[in-house]
Amino acid sequence: MRRDAADVFPLPVSAVLPAPAAHIVEALDPLLTAARRLRIDQVIAQRSRAVVPVLDGLIDPHNVAAVLRSADAFGVQEVHLATGAESFVASNRIAQGTERWVDVIAHRSAHGAVGALHERGYKVYVAAMDGSLRPEDLASIPRVAIVFGNEHSGVSPELAALADGACTIPMRGFVQSLNVSVAAAITLAAAMRGRPGDLDETQRQLLRARYLLASVPRAHEILQEQLRRRGT
């Protein structure tokens, strides 16, 4: 997909909330239907930070958007970006707004990405044809990050050298590789299998506030008016 297509947009990094989460929930929660509130609570209850996809140099907006969509579908809360020469852009038609529901976290380098994940206790594996692990093996690793590389050149040598290992999807046919968005969907589904939601109450409240901001029409205007009345 062309990066200059009409529906392509720069992938935004998740922003800080404009007010304390409790204030946002108090102002906006009553404006939702009971069915929408229930759906938000159900989604949050199943969200996990145990599995993290890392995008390393993806350039196709279709692929970037498809990974976002898979992350949301399988309950993966964070998507990390190892930024390179090209900025990350996504197809609005494919993403379907899923960038609003997951945390997009950018790192300035491969070293920065792997270092930050290691500090948080993640094992980092690259998706590669010669990996020793299969996607189903990842489900037993408490905190795991999987790096998906550029559509043509794969994971950068720098990032691969910093990783803890590699995982691969076994092939039974004549083809020896899959589109990166398909590989990401298969891998994330397997890595998340059997994992419960793992957000603590503070994280759930922050996420609830974000989801309310994304769900209520004119949410920021309503919030500012509520805060003005409170003198906050």
N, C-alpha and C positions, 0 to 999 in steps of 0.2 A: 504494500500500500504506500502511495506517495506521501511524503512528510508534509507537502504543501496542499494536501487535499482540503476541501472546504470544511469538513467536520473534525479536523485535527486540532487539538488544543495542547498547550504546554501542561505537563503534569504538575499540579501544585503540590508542594510539600505541606503536610498538615500544620495548621496554624494554632497558636495559643488561643484559648477561649477568650472572648471579649469581656467576660465577667466570671465571678465564681460559679462553679457548676450548680451549687444549691440555688443561687439566684435565678439562673437560667431555667432550671427545672420548675421552680415556683412560678415563674412568669409564663412559661410556654406549655407546660404539661396540661393545664385545664383546657387548652385550645384544641387538643387532639381528640379524636373519637376514641371510645373505649377499645375498639378493635385495633386501632393503630397503636395505642399504648401497649396493648397486649403483645402485638407483633414485635415492637421494639424490645420489650422485656425478654421475649423468647430468643431473639437474636443475640442480645447481650449475654444471656445466660450460657450460650454455647460458644462464645468467643474465646479464642486462645492466643497466647503469645508464645506457645511452646514451639511452634513451627514458623519459620520465617523464610520467604523467598527473597533472594537478592538478585537484582537485575544488573548485569555487567555489560554495558555497552550495547543494549538492544536499540535498534534504530527504526524498526518497523512499527508504526503506530498501532497497527492491528494486533501485533504480538504483545505490546505493552498493555494495551487495553484488555486483551484476553486474559493475561495473568492477573490483573486486578479483579476481573470478574470471577476467575477461579478462586482467588483468595477469599473473596466475600462469600462465594457459594459454599466453601468448605470450612468456614468459621475461622479463617486465618486473619488476625487483626493487623499485623504489620507487613508492609512491603518495603524493602530497602533498595536503594539505588546507589550503585557505585558509579559516580558521574565521570564522564570522560570527555572526549573532544566534542561529541554531539549531545545536545540536551535531550531529555526524555519527553517525548510527545505521545499522545494517545488518541485513538479514534473515539469520538463521542458516540458514534453509532454502536460500537462494540462495547465500550465501557458501560454504557447505560447508567451513568451517574455513580458507579461503584466507588469512584475515588472519594466520594463523600463518606463512605461507610468504613473504610480502612485507613490505618495510619500510614502515610507515605513519608519515609525517612531517608534523606539524602546524605551521602558521605562524599567528601571531596576527592577521595582516592581509595584504591584497593586496600592499602595499608590501614587507612582510617576505618573502612567498613569492617574488615576482619578484626581489627583491634577492638572496636566498640562492641562487636558481638562476643568476642572472647571474654571481655570484661564482664559481660552479663551472663556468662556461663554457657554460651552456645558452642556446640561443635559445628564446624563449618565444612560442608562438603560441596564439591563442584559436580555438576551434572556433566558426565563425560562418557565416551564410548567404552573406555577401559576401566571403569569404576569397579571396586571390589564389593560394594554394597548394592543391594537392590532396593527399590522404593519401599517395599514392605519392611525392610530392616530398619528404616528410619523411625518407624512407629515406636520402637523400644528405647530410643534415645530421648532423655528427658527434655532437653532443649537443643533444637537442631535448626541450622540455617542451610538452605540449598541454593547454590549460585547457578544461575542460568545465563549463559554467555551470548555473545553476538551471533546473529543469524548465520554469518559466513565464517568467522574466525573462531567462534567459541569463546570460552572463558579466557581472559587475558593471562599471559604467563605469570605476571606479577601476583595476581590474585590466586591462581592455582598453586603457586609456591607457598603461599601463606595458609592454605587450607589444611584441614586435618585429614582429608582423604577425598575420594570420589565415589559417586553412585551412578548406576547405569540402569536403563530399562532393557531387559533382554529382548532380543529380536528373533522371531521365528521365520520371517519371510526373506525375500530377496533384498529389501531395503535395509540399510544399516543405520538410519537415523530418522528422527521425527521432527516435525516443525516444533520450534521451541515452546510455543504456547500449548501445544498438545502434550509435550513432555512435562511441562510444568503442571498441567492439570492432573496427569496421571500420578506424578510424584507427590503433589500436595495431598491428593485424595488418599494415597497410601500412607503418607506420613502422619496424617490426622486421624486415621482409623482408630477408633476406640478411645480417643482422648476426650475428656470432658472439658467444659468451659473452665478456665482457670483464672479469671480476673477477680481481684479482691473488690470489696465494696467501694473503695475510693475510685478504683479504675472504672468500675461499672457506672458510678455516678458521673464521672467525666465523660464517658462514652454516651450516656443517656443525654447529657446536655448537648453534646455534638449532634446527636441524631435528631434532637428536637429542633436545633437551629436549622438543620437540613430539611426538616419535614413541615415546619409551619410557614405558610406564606408571610412575607414581610417580617420574618422573625427578628431581624436585627432592629428594625424600627420599633417593634412592640417592646423588645427588651429595653432599649434605650429609654422609652417612655416610662416603663415600669421603674427603672433605676432612677430616673429623674424624680418621680413621685416619692420614691423612698429616700431621696437625698443622698444616694450612693454615688 
